Amino acid sequence: MHRDPFFVHQKKSFGYAIEGIIFSFKKGIHFKIHVVAAIIVAILGFIYSISSVEWLILILISSGVISAEAINTAIEETGNVLHPEHHPRVKLAKHCAAGGVLILSVAAIVIGLIIFAPKILN
């Protein structure tokens, strides 16, 4: 049986991506917090019967925050390997990555408030 190299490669790549997600979840408390927040948002979405557009926005921002946190973890791990002695430039790179996650997280909170506050207050 001939196996198509493209599909073999894609299967391996998918496995590596899953491994990265699992590592990010196990490694970082913030990753776990973002996943729990996304689950809470989904539950609220069902409770308040949000619209399709609201679902799309929440899915996009939630996946963006979680993805940014995974990238932040990758940058932290890379920095730790390259400069375990806490190089100041690595520290700056880590802080920039964390800042990116913070920007998305604040945007997610604002979006959540815009979508859910009127529904909760009514």
C-alpha positions as CSV (number, residue, x, y, z in Angstrom):
1,M,0.0,0.0,0.0
2,H,1.5,3.3,-1.1
3,R,1.2,6.2,1.4
4,D,1.1,9.7,0.0
5,P,4.1,11.6,1.6
6,F,1.9,14.8,1.7
7,F,-0.7,13.1,4.0
8,V,2.0,11.4,6.1
9,H,3.6,14.8,6.6
10,Q,0.3,16.4,7.5
11,K,-0.5,13.7,10.0
12,K,2.9,14.2,11.7
13,S,2.5,18.0,11.7
14,F,-1.0,17.7,13.2
15,G,0.4,15.4,15.9
16,Y,3.2,17.9,16.7
17,A,0.6,20.7,17.0
18,I,-1.5,18.6,19.4
19,E,1.7,17.9,21.4
20,G,2.3,21.7,21.6
21,I,-1.2,22.4,22.8
22,I,-0.9,19.7,25.5
23,F,2.5,21.1,26.6
24,S,1.1,24.7,26.7
25,F,-1.8,23.5,28.8
26,K,0.3,21.5,31.2
27,K,3.0,24.1,31.5
28,G,1.2,27.3,31.9
29,I,-1.4,28.5,34.4
30,H,-2.4,31.3,32.1
31,F,-3.1,28.9,29.3
32,K,-5.4,27.0,31.6
33,I,-7.1,30.3,32.7
34,H,-7.7,31.3,29.1
35,V,-9.2,27.9,28.3
36,V,-11.5,28.0,31.3
37,A,-12.5,31.5,30.3
38,A,-13.4,30.3,26.8
39,I,-15.5,27.5,28.3
40,I,-17.3,30.0,30.5
41,V,-17.9,32.3,27.6
42,A,-19.3,29.3,25.5
43,I,-21.6,28.4,28.4
44,L,-22.8,32.0,28.6
45,G,-23.3,32.0,24.9
46,F,-25.7,29.1,25.1
47,I,-27.5,30.5,28.2
48,Y,-28.1,33.9,26.5
49,S,-28.7,32.5,23.0
50,I,-26.2,34.8,21.3
51,S,-26.3,35.4,17.6
52,S,-24.2,33.8,14.9
53,V,-22.1,36.9,14.5
54,E,-21.6,37.1,18.3
55,W,-20.5,33.5,18.3
56,L,-18.0,34.1,15.4
57,I,-16.5,37.1,17.3
58,L,-16.2,35.2,20.5
59,I,-14.7,32.2,18.8
60,L,-12.2,34.4,17.0
61,I,-11.1,36.4,20.0
62,S,-11.0,33.4,22.3
63,S,-8.9,31.3,19.9
64,G,-6.7,34.3,19.4
65,V,-6.0,34.7,23.1
66,I,-5.3,31.0,23.5
67,S,-3.1,30.9,20.4
68,A,-1.1,33.9,21.6
69,E,-0.6,32.2,25.0
70,A,0.8,29.1,23.2
71,I,3.1,31.3,21.2
72,N,4.1,33.1,24.4
73,T,5.0,29.7,25.9
74,A,7.0,28.8,22.8
75,I,9.0,32.1,23.1
76,E,9.6,31.5,26.8
77,E,10.8,27.9,26.3
78,T,13.1,29.0,23.4
79,G,14.6,31.8,25.5
80,N,15.1,29.4,28.4
81,V,17.1,27.0,26.1
82,L,19.1,29.7,24.3
83,H,20.0,31.7,27.4
84,P,19.3,29.8,30.7
85,E,21.2,32.5,32.5
86,H,18.4,35.1,32.0
87,H,19.8,37.2,29.2
88,P,18.3,40.8,29.2
89,R,17.3,40.6,25.5
90,V,15.5,37.2,26.1
91,K,13.8,38.8,29.1
92,L,12.6,41.6,26.8
93,A,11.4,39.2,24.2
94,K,9.4,37.3,26.8
95,H,7.9,40.5,28.1
96,C,6.9,41.6,24.6
97,A,5.2,38.2,24.0
98,A,3.4,38.5,27.3
99,G,2.3,42.1,26.4
100,G,0.8,40.7,23.2
101,V,-1.2,38.2,25.2
102,L,-2.3,41.0,27.5
103,I,-3.5,43.2,24.6
104,L,-5.6,40.4,23.3
105,S,-6.9,39.5,26.7
106,V,-8.1,43.0,27.4
107,A,-9.7,43.1,23.9
108,A,-11.5,39.8,24.8
109,I,-12.8,41.2,28.1
110,V,-14.1,44.3,26.3
111,I,-15.8,42.2,23.6
112,G,-17.3,40.0,26.3
113,L,-18.7,43.0,28.1
114,I,-20.1,44.5,24.9
115,I,-21.8,41.2,24.0
116,F,-22.9,40.0,27.5
117,A,-23.5,43.1,29.6
118,P,-26.7,44.2,27.9
119,K,-28.1,40.6,28.0
120,I,-27.2,40.1,31.7
121,L,-28.5,43.5,32.8
122,N,-31.9,43.0,31.1
